[in-house]
Amino acid sequence: MNKRLLFSALILFNSFSIEAQTVAATPEYIKALTSQWKGERFPDGRPKVSDELLQRLKNLGLEDVWGVLRNRGYQNQFEGNWQVINPDSAMTGRVVTAQYMPLRPDFADVIKAEGKAEGRGQHGGTNSWPIDILVDGDVYVADSYEKMADGTLIGDNLGNSIYAHSHRGVIFYGSVRDMAGLSEIKGFNGWVKGSDPSYIQQMMLSSINQPIRVGRATVLPGDVVLANKFGVIFVPAFLCQEVVITSEVTQLRDEFGHQRLREKKYLTGQIDSEWTEDIKKDFLDWLNHYPGKLPMTRKELDDYLKERNY
């Protein structure tokens, strides 16, 4: 290749690279981040974990879910100490991430120009852009570096818009305004680090659907979140099914163990240690006569028990 052709190729490559910069991660990048997920995906590349698994996850305890993740090597997926808008209600959903930073004018100009080129709304602040892309079942998760005064990402107007798009709520490593108004949005919920009457200023959106940090947790777009009044845990999409069935069986084991301890049929040490064959047989018989509806199908349960020493 002669020098003129090489120079032209470099110009073309650099032009493509500049044009390829986007506010939101590309579907190809999200697919690479979540490559272990083998199921259906959204057009933006995020894994589409089923509604059924989201509903089942909602009934699980954080400790059970955390235990499964820890055993798989995922020890940085939990964050606690939240202010919860409606603490009596749990929430699950598929994560859309957003990163915020202290305002830097030249960088903000680049973000605004990129957003305009991508057709993002030009009225109001860039903090509305993540809301515009939400779909049913999404949870808006943002790192706003725990900024309180002048760091409020939403008030009740944007809260209503979020719920209209997603029928879920938010998890903000930062603050909101008008907690009273947000609490009146039926079905909406939020996990935040604080609230303040001020409005957002001197901060900027820097990216959508990129990896972010939420306190102790590393969060990827397409993760599945379980949030309740005791904390928030982020589950990699490809582990969601394993997390759900394992945690459900753990809850059944606990229910069986508690009942047998109240009946004084076994000693505490027998239940807390590896079960004998007699206890395993008793557990299987108890499952066969379970008084309520099992959280999983019988086939799922049988397949799970075949491969594990419970």
Short mmCIF file of the C-alpha atoms (twelve columns), coordinates in Angstrom:
data_MODEL
# 
_entry.id   MODEL 
# 
loop_
_atom_site.group_PDB 
_atom_site.id 
_atom_site.type_symbol 
_atom_site.label_atom_id 
_atom_site.label_alt_id 
_atom_site.label_comp_id 
_atom_site.label_asym_id 
_atom_site.label_seq_id 
_atom_site.Cartn_x 
_atom_site.Cartn_y 
_atom_site.Cartn_z 
_atom_site.pdbx_PDB_model_num 
ATOM 1   C CA . MET A 1   0.000   0.000   0.000  1 
ATOM 2   C CA . ASN A 2   1.464   3.401   -1.006 1 
ATOM 3   C CA . LYS A 3   1.667   6.317   1.403  1 
ATOM 4   C CA . ARG A 4   -1.345  8.114   -0.110 1 
ATOM 5   C CA . LEU A 5   -3.587  5.058   0.236  1 
ATOM 6   C CA . LEU A 6   -2.329  4.407   3.773  1 
ATOM 7   C CA . PHE A 7   -2.994  8.023   4.746  1 
ATOM 8   C CA . SER A 8   -6.526  7.844   3.291  1 
ATOM 9   C CA . ALA A 9   -7.216  4.591   5.154  1 
ATOM 10  C CA . LEU A 10  -6.089  6.122   8.440  1 
ATOM 11  C CA . ILE A 11  -8.339  9.144   7.911  1 
ATOM 12  C CA . LEU A 12  -11.296 6.856   7.138  1 
ATOM 13  C CA . PHE A 13  -10.601 4.701   10.213 1 
ATOM 14  C CA . ASN A 14  -10.289 7.714   12.505 1 
ATOM 15  C CA . SER A 15  -13.471 9.240   11.097 1 
ATOM 16  C CA . PHE A 16  -15.340 5.989   11.706 1 
ATOM 17  C CA . SER A 17  -13.973 5.798   15.265 1 
ATOM 18  C CA . ILE A 18  -15.095 9.325   16.060 1 
ATOM 19  C CA . GLU A 19  -18.554 8.753   14.571 1 
ATOM 20  C CA . ALA A 20  -18.871 5.486   16.482 1 
ATOM 21  C CA . GLN A 21  -18.700 7.218   19.867 1 
ATOM 22  C CA . THR A 22  -22.117 7.167   21.520 1 
ATOM 23  C CA . VAL A 23  -23.691 8.216   24.800 1 
ATOM 24  C CA . ALA A 24  -25.121 4.712   25.216 1 
ATOM 25  C CA . ALA A 25  -23.097 1.551   24.799 1 
ATOM 26  C CA . THR A 26  -23.603 -0.160  21.465 1 
ATOM 27  C CA . PRO A 27  -25.499 -3.458  21.289 1 
ATOM 28  C CA . GLU A 28  -22.249 -5.162  20.254 1 
ATOM 29  C CA . TYR A 29  -20.454 -3.889  23.351 1 
ATOM 30  C CA . ILE A 30  -23.300 -4.937  25.670 1 
ATOM 31  C CA . LYS A 31  -23.326 -8.396  24.052 1 
ATOM 32  C CA . ALA A 32  -19.580 -8.661  24.675 1 
ATOM 33  C CA . LEU A 33  -20.026 -7.607  28.320 1 
ATOM 34  C CA . THR A 34  -22.755 -10.213 28.818 1 
ATOM 35  C CA . SER A 35  -21.421 -12.930 26.516 1 
ATOM 36  C CA . GLN A 36  -22.259 -15.757 28.941 1 
ATOM 37  C CA . TRP A 37  -25.978 -15.052 28.479 1 
ATOM 38  C CA . LYS A 38  -27.338 -17.356 25.746 1 
ATOM 39  C CA . GLY A 39  -30.991 -16.354 25.689 1 
ATOM 40  C CA . GLU A 40  -33.165 -13.664 24.131 1 
ATOM 41  C CA . ARG A 41  -31.944 -10.055 24.044 1 
ATOM 42  C CA . PHE A 42  -33.438 -6.581  23.671 1 
ATOM 43  C CA . PRO A 43  -32.568 -4.549  20.551 1 
ATOM 44  C CA . ASP A 44  -30.037 -2.599  22.667 1 
ATOM 45  C CA . GLY A 45  -28.179 -5.870  23.372 1 
ATOM 46  C CA . ARG A 46  -29.238 -6.358  26.998 1 
ATOM 47  C CA . PRO A 47  -30.201 -9.876  28.129 1 
ATOM 48  C CA . LYS A 48  -33.957 -10.374 28.362 1 
ATOM 49  C CA . VAL A 49  -34.434 -12.467 31.495 1 
ATOM 50  C CA . SER A 50  -37.990 -13.799 31.593 1 
ATOM 51  C CA . ASP A 51  -40.787 -12.143 33.556 1 
ATOM 52  C CA . GLU A 52  -41.376 -15.475 35.291 1 
ATOM 53  C CA . LEU A 53  -37.857 -15.508 36.754 1 
ATOM 54  C CA . LEU A 54  -38.209 -11.867 37.811 1 
ATOM 55  C CA . GLN A 55  -41.391 -12.714 39.713 1 
ATOM 56  C CA . ARG A 56  -39.827 -15.744 41.385 1 
ATOM 57  C CA . LEU A 57  -36.740 -13.752 42.338 1 
ATOM 58  C CA . LYS A 58  -38.950 -11.199 44.066 1 
ATOM 59  C CA . ASN A 59  -39.958 -13.782 46.691 1 
ATOM 60  C CA . LEU A 60  -36.386 -14.687 47.697 1 
ATOM 61  C CA . GLY A 61  -34.187 -13.512 50.539 1 
ATOM 62  C CA . LEU A 62  -31.085 -11.435 49.935 1 
ATOM 63  C CA . GLU A 63  -28.953 -13.798 52.023 1 
ATOM 64  C CA . ASP A 64  -29.923 -16.819 49.909 1 
ATOM 65  C CA . VAL A 65  -29.235 -14.990 46.646 1 
ATOM 66  C CA . TRP A 66  -25.964 -13.588 47.985 1 
ATOM 67  C CA . GLY A 67  -24.872 -17.074 49.052 1 
ATOM 68  C CA . VAL A 68  -25.323 -18.486 45.549 1 
ATOM 69  C CA . LEU A 69  -23.434 -15.582 43.976 1 
ATOM 70  C CA . ARG A 70  -20.602 -15.841 46.506 1 
ATOM 71  C CA . ASN A 71  -20.192 -19.543 45.785 1 
ATOM 72  C CA . ARG A 72  -19.881 -18.674 42.076 1 
ATOM 73  C CA . GLY A 73  -17.176 -16.089 42.797 1 
ATOM 74  C CA . TYR A 74  -19.380 -12.973 42.601 1 
ATOM 75  C CA . GLN A 75  -18.693 -11.333 45.943 1 
ATOM 76  C CA . ASN A 76  -19.209 -7.676  44.995 1 
ATOM 77  C CA . GLN A 77  -22.891 -7.541  44.051 1 
ATOM 78  C CA . PHE A 78  -24.574 -6.186  47.210 1 
ATOM 79  C CA . GLU A 79  -25.100 -2.689  48.567 1 
ATOM 80  C CA . GLY A 80  -26.992 -1.806  51.760 1 
ATOM 81  C CA . ASN A 81  -27.943 1.241   53.845 1 
ATOM 82  C CA . TRP A 82  -30.587 2.764   51.578 1 
ATOM 83  C CA . GLN A 83  -33.473 5.123   52.048 1 
ATOM 84  C CA . VAL A 84  -36.405 3.243   50.501 1 
ATOM 85  C CA . ILE A 85  -39.395 5.210   49.280 1 
ATOM 86  C CA . ASN A 86  -41.857 2.364   49.922 1 
ATOM 87  C CA . PRO A 87  -39.988 -0.031  52.241 1 
ATOM 88  C CA . ASP A 88  -42.771 -2.617  52.438 1 
ATOM 89  C CA . SER A 89  -42.523 -3.371  48.723 1 
ATOM 90  C CA . ALA A 90  -39.765 -5.400  47.002 1 
ATOM 91  C CA . MET A 91  -38.698 -4.803  43.402 1 
ATOM 92  C CA . THR A 92  -37.040 -6.845  40.672 1 
ATOM 93  C CA . GLY A 93  -36.201 -5.891  37.119 1 
ATOM 94  C CA . ARG A 94  -33.677 -5.685  34.312 1 
ATOM 95  C CA . VAL A 95  -31.021 -3.020  34.797 1 
ATOM 96  C CA . VAL A 96  -30.461 0.073   32.679 1 
ATOM 97  C CA . THR A 97  -27.351 1.865   33.945 1 
ATOM 98  C CA . ALA A 98  -26.376 5.530   33.904 1 
ATOM 99  C CA . GLN A 99  -23.180 7.236   35.038 1 
ATOM 100 C CA . TYR A 100 -23.064 10.821  36.296 1 
ATOM 101 C CA . MET A 101 -20.018 12.993  36.968 1 
ATOM 102 C CA . PRO A 102 -19.240 16.481  38.249 1 
ATOM 103 C CA . LEU A 103 -19.818 18.973  35.451 1 
ATOM 104 C CA . ARG A 104 -16.918 19.638  33.083 1 
ATOM 105 C CA . PRO A 105 -18.120 22.018  30.328 1 
ATOM 106 C CA . ASP A 106 -16.021 20.725  27.430 1 
ATOM 107 C CA . PHE A 107 -16.960 17.107  28.155 1 
ATOM 108 C CA . ALA A 108 -20.619 18.092  28.632 1 
ATOM 109 C CA . ASP A 109 -20.580 19.748  25.199 1 
ATOM 110 C CA . VAL A 110 -19.355 16.499  23.635 1 
ATOM 111 C CA . ILE A 111 -22.090 14.491  25.390 1 
ATOM 112 C CA . LYS A 112 -24.776 16.932  24.276 1 
ATOM 113 C CA . ALA A 113 -23.527 16.851  20.674 1 
ATOM 114 C CA . GLU A 114 -23.466 13.061  20.665 1 
ATOM 115 C CA . GLY A 115 -26.944 12.962  22.172 1 
ATOM 116 C CA . LYS A 116 -28.276 15.345  19.525 1 
ATOM 117 C CA . ALA A 117 -26.756 13.213  16.765 1 
ATOM 118 C CA . GLU A 118 -28.424 10.150  18.268 1 
ATOM 119 C CA . GLY A 119 -31.803 11.882  18.346 1 
ATOM 120 C CA . ARG A 120 -32.022 12.222  22.114 1 
ATOM 121 C CA . GLY A 121 -34.289 14.884  23.592 1 
ATOM 122 C CA . GLN A 122 -32.888 18.404  23.522 1 
ATOM 123 C CA . HIS A 123 -35.380 19.952  25.919 1 
ATOM 124 C CA . GLY A 124 -34.575 19.749  29.611 1 
ATOM 125 C CA . GLY A 125 -31.512 18.102  31.125 1 
ATOM 126 C CA . THR A 126 -29.588 15.049  30.000 1 
ATOM 127 C CA . ASN A 127 -30.859 13.275  33.127 1 
ATOM 128 C CA . SER A 128 -34.026 12.543  31.134 1 
ATOM 129 C CA . TRP A 129 -32.145 10.516  28.504 1 
ATOM 130 C CA . PRO A 130 -31.939 7.229   30.457 1 
ATOM 131 C CA . ILE A 131 -35.666 7.521   31.195 1 
ATOM 132 C CA . ASP A 132 -36.541 7.842   27.504 1 
ATOM 133 C CA . ILE A 133 -35.130 4.378   26.692 1 
ATOM 134 C CA . LEU A 134 -36.784 2.440   29.546 1 
ATOM 135 C CA . VAL A 135 -39.168 -0.393  28.654 1 
ATOM 136 C CA . ASP A 136 -41.511 -2.481  30.776 1 
ATOM 137 C CA . GLY A 137 -39.604 -4.392  33.458 1 
ATOM 138 C CA . ASP A 138 -36.538 -2.122  33.472 1 
ATOM 139 C CA . VAL A 139 -35.005 -0.640  36.613 1 
ATOM 140 C CA . TYR A 140 -33.107 2.627   36.213 1 
ATOM 141 C CA . VAL A 141 -29.823 2.284   38.142 1 
ATOM 142 C CA . ALA A 142 -27.535 5.310   38.383 1 
ATOM 143 C CA . ASP A 143 -24.234 6.190   39.995 1 
ATOM 144 C CA . SER A 144 -24.376 9.870   40.870 1 
ATOM 145 C CA . TYR A 145 -21.387 9.600   43.231 1 
ATOM 146 C CA . GLU A 146 -23.580 10.032  46.332 1 
ATOM 147 C CA . LYS A 147 -24.084 13.748  45.673 1 
ATOM 148 C CA . MET A 148 -26.846 15.149  47.859 1 
ATOM 149 C CA . ALA A 149 -27.390 18.936  47.492 1 
ATOM 150 C CA . ASP A 150 -27.716 19.887  43.812 1 
ATOM 151 C CA . GLY A 151 -27.422 16.206  42.886 1 
ATOM 152 C CA . THR A 152 -31.093 15.207  42.800 1 
ATOM 153 C CA . LEU A 153 -31.580 13.121  39.657 1 
ATOM 154 C CA . ILE A 154 -35.391 13.150  39.687 1 
ATOM 155 C CA . GLY A 155 -38.459 14.602  41.342 1 
ATOM 156 C CA . ASP A 156 -42.042 13.454  41.049 1 
ATOM 157 C CA . ASN A 157 -42.443 14.556  37.403 1 
ATOM 158 C CA . LEU A 158 -39.611 12.349  36.191 1 
ATOM 159 C CA . GLY A 159 -40.706 9.681   38.670 1 
ATOM 160 C CA . ASN A 160 -44.076 9.506   36.933 1 
ATOM 161 C CA . SER A 161 -42.341 9.241   33.564 1 
ATOM 162 C CA . ILE A 162 -40.097 6.431   34.824 1 
ATOM 163 C CA . TYR A 163 -43.066 4.443   36.066 1 
ATOM 164 C CA . ALA A 164 -45.006 5.017   32.837 1 
ATOM 165 C CA . HIS A 165 -42.105 3.543   30.845 1 
ATOM 166 C CA . SER A 166 -40.976 0.705   33.107 1 
ATOM 167 C CA . HIS A 167 -43.662 -0.007  35.737 1 
ATOM 168 C CA . ARG A 168 -40.759 -0.215  38.163 1 
ATOM 169 C CA . GLY A 169 -38.604 2.380   39.939 1 
ATOM 170 C CA . VAL A 170 -35.027 3.501   40.527 1 
ATOM 171 C CA . ILE A 171 -31.846 2.693   42.390 1 
ATOM 172 C CA . PHE A 172 -29.651 5.773   42.739 1 
ATOM 173 C CA . TYR A 173 -26.273 5.954   44.405 1 
ATOM 174 C CA . GLY A 174 -27.175 9.566   45.044 1 
ATOM 175 C CA . SER A 175 -30.231 11.664  45.803 1 
ATOM 176 C CA . VAL A 176 -33.714 12.665  44.674 1 
ATOM 177 C CA . ARG A 177 -36.034 15.542  45.421 1 
ATOM 178 C CA . ASP A 178 -39.687 15.502  46.506 1 
ATOM 179 C CA . MET A 179 -39.731 12.166  48.324 1 
ATOM 180 C CA . ALA A 180 -43.329 12.901  49.338 1 
ATOM 181 C CA . GLY A 181 -44.419 13.250  45.728 1 
ATOM 182 C CA . LEU A 182 -42.488 10.165  44.649 1 
ATOM 183 C CA . SER A 183 -44.071 8.120   47.428 1 
ATOM 184 C CA . GLU A 184 -47.528 8.938   46.039 1 
ATOM 185 C CA . ILE A 185 -46.823 7.364   42.624 1 
ATOM 186 C CA . LYS A 186 -48.698 4.062   42.846 1 
ATOM 187 C CA . GLY A 187 -46.404 1.134   42.050 1 
ATOM 188 C CA . PHE A 188 -43.246 3.240   41.899 1 
ATOM 189 C CA . ASN A 189 -40.381 2.588   44.294 1 
ATOM 190 C CA . GLY A 190 -36.872 3.870   44.823 1 
ATOM 191 C CA . TRP A 191 -33.688 3.060   46.679 1 
ATOM 192 C CA . VAL A 192 -31.614 6.222   47.203 1 
ATOM 193 C CA . LYS A 193 -28.844 7.424   49.474 1 
ATOM 194 C CA . GLY A 194 -30.691 10.581  50.467 1 
ATOM 195 C CA . SER A 195 -33.015 13.394  49.452 1 
ATOM 196 C CA . ASP A 196 -32.677 17.149  49.129 1 
ATOM 197 C CA . PRO A 197 -35.035 19.969  48.065 1 
ATOM 198 C CA . SER A 198 -32.477 21.365  45.600 1 
ATOM 199 C CA . TYR A 199 -32.489 20.734  41.856 1 
ATOM 200 C CA . ILE A 200 -29.728 19.170  39.788 1 
ATOM 201 C CA . GLN A 201 -26.800 21.410  38.834 1 
ATOM 202 C CA . GLN A 202 -23.040 21.190  38.346 1 
ATOM 203 C CA . MET A 203 -23.278 17.531  37.371 1 
ATOM 204 C CA . MET A 204 -23.612 15.761  34.040 1 
ATOM 205 C CA . LEU A 205 -24.647 12.473  32.492 1 
ATOM 206 C CA . SER A 206 -21.565 10.785  31.033 1 
ATOM 207 C CA . SER A 207 -22.850 7.429   29.761 1 
ATOM 208 C CA . ILE A 208 -25.807 5.067   29.492 1 
ATOM 209 C CA . ASN A 209 -25.612 1.276   29.698 1 
ATOM 210 C CA . GLN A 210 -21.939 1.141   30.562 1 
ATOM 211 C CA . PRO A 211 -20.587 -0.708  33.630 1 
ATOM 212 C CA . ILE A 212 -21.009 1.353   36.792 1 
ATOM 213 C CA . ARG A 213 -20.213 1.111   40.478 1 
ATOM 214 C CA . VAL A 214 -23.021 1.259   43.034 1 
ATOM 215 C CA . GLY A 215 -21.309 1.391   46.415 1 
ATOM 216 C CA . ARG A 216 -19.794 -2.066  46.947 1 
ATOM 217 C CA . ALA A 217 -21.293 -3.492  43.763 1 
ATOM 218 C CA . THR A 218 -20.182 -3.615  40.140 1 
ATOM 219 C CA . VAL A 219 -23.240 -3.397  37.894 1 
ATOM 220 C CA . LEU A 220 -23.588 -4.213  34.198 1 
ATOM 221 C CA . PRO A 221 -26.447 -3.304  31.857 1 
ATOM 222 C CA . GLY A 222 -28.845 -6.234  31.695 1 
ATOM 223 C CA . ASP A 223 -28.120 -7.447  35.223 1 
ATOM 224 C CA . VAL A 224 -31.183 -8.461  37.204 1 
ATOM 225 C CA . VAL A 225 -31.752 -6.625  40.470 1 
ATOM 226 C CA . LEU A 226 -33.491 -7.729  43.654 1 
ATOM 227 C CA . ALA A 227 -34.209 -4.840  46.010 1 
ATOM 228 C CA . ASN A 228 -36.051 -4.867  49.312 1 
ATOM 229 C CA . LYS A 229 -35.928 -2.926  52.572 1 
ATOM 230 C CA . PHE A 230 -32.802 -4.821  53.645 1 
ATOM 231 C CA . GLY A 231 -30.654 -3.932  50.613 1 
ATOM 232 C CA . VAL A 232 -30.016 -4.337  46.909 1 
ATOM 233 C CA . ILE A 233 -28.301 -7.194  45.070 1 
ATOM 234 C CA . PHE A 234 -27.362 -7.347  41.379 1 
ATOM 235 C CA . VAL A 235 -27.436 -10.752 39.661 1 
ATOM 236 C CA . PRO A 236 -25.605 -11.413 36.363 1 
ATOM 237 C CA . ALA A 237 -28.271 -12.389 33.844 1 
ATOM 238 C CA . PHE A 238 -26.674 -15.724 32.968 1 
ATOM 239 C CA . LEU A 239 -26.797 -16.774 36.640 1 
ATOM 240 C CA . CYS A 240 -30.382 -15.731 37.291 1 
ATOM 241 C CA . GLN A 241 -32.003 -19.113 36.721 1 
ATOM 242 C CA . GLU A 242 -29.421 -20.883 38.884 1 
ATOM 243 C CA . VAL A 243 -29.780 -18.267 41.604 1 
ATOM 244 C CA . VAL A 244 -33.569 -18.584 41.632 1 
ATOM 245 C CA . ILE A 245 -33.858 -22.385 41.764 1 
ATOM 246 C CA . THR A 246 -31.010 -22.752 44.285 1 
ATOM 247 C CA . SER A 247 -32.459 -20.082 46.566 1 
ATOM 248 C CA . GLU A 248 -35.949 -21.570 46.304 1 
ATOM 249 C CA . VAL A 249 -34.646 -24.990 47.352 1 
ATOM 250 C CA . THR A 250 -32.740 -23.350 50.218 1 
ATOM 251 C CA . GLN A 251 -35.969 -21.763 51.419 1 
ATOM 252 C CA . LEU A 252 -37.738 -25.136 51.265 1 
ATOM 253 C CA . ARG A 253 -34.890 -26.757 53.217 1 
ATOM 254 C CA . ASP A 254 -35.153 -24.019 55.839 1 
ATOM 255 C CA . GLU A 255 -38.922 -24.393 56.087 1 
ATOM 256 C CA . PHE A 256 -38.564 -28.160 56.525 1 
ATOM 257 C CA . GLY A 257 -35.754 -27.765 59.061 1 
ATOM 258 C CA . HIS A 258 -37.625 -25.196 61.130 1 
ATOM 259 C CA . GLN A 259 -40.729 -27.358 61.221 1 
ATOM 260 C CA . ARG A 260 -38.801 -30.452 62.297 1 
ATOM 261 C CA . LEU A 261 -36.948 -28.480 64.992 1 
ATOM 262 C CA . ARG A 262 -40.246 -27.169 66.383 1 
ATOM 263 C CA . GLU A 263 -41.508 -30.738 66.393 1 
ATOM 264 C CA . LYS A 264 -38.282 -31.772 68.208 1 
ATOM 265 C CA . LYS A 265 -37.793 -34.558 65.707 1 
ATOM 266 C CA . TYR A 266 -34.132 -33.654 65.114 1 
ATOM 267 C CA . LEU A 267 -31.421 -31.837 67.042 1 
ATOM 268 C CA . THR A 268 -30.113 -28.494 65.815 1 
ATOM 269 C CA . GLY A 269 -26.748 -30.022 64.909 1 
ATOM 270 C CA . GLN A 270 -28.449 -32.608 62.694 1 
ATOM 271 C CA . ILE A 271 -30.238 -29.934 60.683 1 
ATOM 272 C CA . ASP A 272 -27.271 -27.541 60.505 1 
ATOM 273 C CA . SER A 273 -24.774 -30.165 59.303 1 
ATOM 274 C CA . GLU A 274 -24.795 -32.462 56.283 1 
ATOM 275 C CA . TRP A 275 -28.030 -34.419 56.377 1 
ATOM 276 C CA . THR A 276 -28.139 -38.149 56.979 1 
ATOM 277 C CA . GLU A 277 -29.883 -40.417 54.492 1 
ATOM 278 C CA . ASP A 278 -32.861 -40.642 56.854 1 
ATOM 279 C CA . ILE A 279 -33.253 -36.847 56.965 1 
ATOM 280 C CA . LYS A 280 -32.920 -36.633 53.172 1 
ATOM 281 C CA . LYS A 281 -35.634 -39.253 52.787 1 
ATOM 282 C CA . ASP A 282 -37.823 -37.368 55.277 1 
ATOM 283 C CA . PHE A 283 -37.283 -34.141 53.313 1 
ATOM 284 C CA . LEU A 284 -38.307 -35.785 50.030 1 
ATOM 285 C CA . ASP A 285 -41.434 -37.186 51.662 1 
ATOM 286 C CA . TRP A 286 -42.192 -33.744 53.118 1 
ATOM 287 C CA . LEU A 287 -41.869 -32.245 49.613 1 
ATOM 288 C CA . ASN A 288 -44.267 -34.858 48.210 1 
ATOM 289 C CA . HIS A 289 -46.867 -33.728 50.742 1 
ATOM 290 C CA . TYR A 290 -46.048 -30.011 50.644 1 
ATOM 291 C CA . PRO A 291 -49.201 -28.187 51.774 1 
ATOM 292 C CA . GLY A 292 -48.879 -25.171 49.479 1 
ATOM 293 C CA . LYS A 293 -47.777 -24.545 45.905 1 
ATOM 294 C CA . LEU A 294 -44.103 -25.183 45.220 1 
ATOM 295 C CA . PRO A 295 -42.281 -22.115 43.834 1 
ATOM 296 C CA . MET A 296 -40.867 -24.168 40.952 1 
ATOM 297 C CA . THR A 297 -42.217 -26.957 38.762 1 
ATOM 298 C CA . ARG A 298 -41.788 -30.479 40.050 1 
ATOM 299 C CA . LYS A 299 -39.517 -31.278 37.109 1 
ATOM 300 C CA . GLU A 300 -37.262 -28.334 37.959 1 
ATOM 301 C CA . LEU A 301 -37.080 -29.515 41.546 1 
ATOM 302 C CA . ASP A 302 -36.369 -33.143 40.638 1 
ATOM 303 C CA . ASP A 303 -33.689 -32.151 38.117 1 
ATOM 304 C CA . TYR A 304 -32.052 -29.910 40.694 1 
ATOM 305 C CA . LEU A 305 -32.047 -32.518 43.468 1 
ATOM 306 C CA . LYS A 306 -30.570 -35.189 41.177 1 
ATOM 307 C CA . GLU A 307 -27.349 -33.222 40.783 1 
ATOM 308 C CA . ARG A 308 -26.832 -31.903 44.300 1 
ATOM 309 C CA . ASN A 309 -25.996 -33.229 47.739 1 
ATOM 310 C CA . TYR A 310 -28.675 -31.479 49.772 1 
# 
